[in-house]
């Protein structure tokens, strides 16, 4: 026997508290009966069947409540092996880790919003092989194509702008490197998902589309930030903001979402553009377009499907409740 929701065992404390309150109420009831006269004579006059009948009803109700709690914990026993299937794709997530991703025109900041969309994609692309590329002034492969979504999610969650040595933003380098990951044989649809504010400070990313097309991949883009833009905070080791980023002449740097560039890249790359709002829904809106590049039934792993036993507990609780209703509440005259 195993329990699918063992954390609900704490609800048994509620049963214990109810039992304690009932015990206190019963003691108070006996004191009241004794203060009014002979308890047996009072029961005869009131027609109550006696304390034994009342105790039976209380015991049956508490037992039924205990079985209800155990049923909510979803007891399971026995299992069968089930092989999962899903429509798989080959996808590379390119995550922007440039300093501009620390801007806070999307709450709590651009990078956190981009991570939410990356995690949404990882969750939704079941049965797919997903790789991860991070970039700023240069790009690097953080993970090759993999089905280990939990491991990829852990990498995404811990990614930081401090992971990149070269400042700046080179969208072309990210696209080129992602295209290399996808340049492999097979019939799966291929996709590159750019998660960035679109500010390109080096090179021409449109030239990189040639290598992407040779790999048979489509380009999808999630824009993070606002066209109006904002400053880039400079924080200390405690996370407190000390100043804002300035250029060599001391002027405040304003970073803006470049939707035009991202829309052009997505259009020329045969994909689609979405703007992130910090909820992760932008990534989810790209799942079906990514899969529409072709259908591929991917065999998943074999999992144990356990047999649910909570109906037994529910039935037992129902029987106890019926029994409680059969216990007499009034003396027969």
GIZI-V84525 format. One line per field, one symbol per residue. psi: psi as a letter, one per 20 degrees, with the letter a starting at -180 (. if undefined). A space follows every 10 residues. Layout:
psi = ???
This chain:
psi = prphmiijhi ihhggggggg hggghgghgg ggghhibohg hhhghijqir hggghggggg ghgghghggh hhimqqqqrq pppqqqoqrp qppoppkrhi iiqkipqhrg ghghhghghg ghghlpjrpp rppqqdirqq phprpqjnhg gghhgghiqq iiiphprapn hghggghhhh hinrqrjqqq qpoporiioo ipaohhhihg hghhikqqpq poppaqhhrr roqoqahijp phaqpqahjj qppppqpnhg ghggggghjj cqqqpqjiii hghhiigghg hiiqpooppa qpqpoqppjh hghggghggh hghhhipqiq qp.
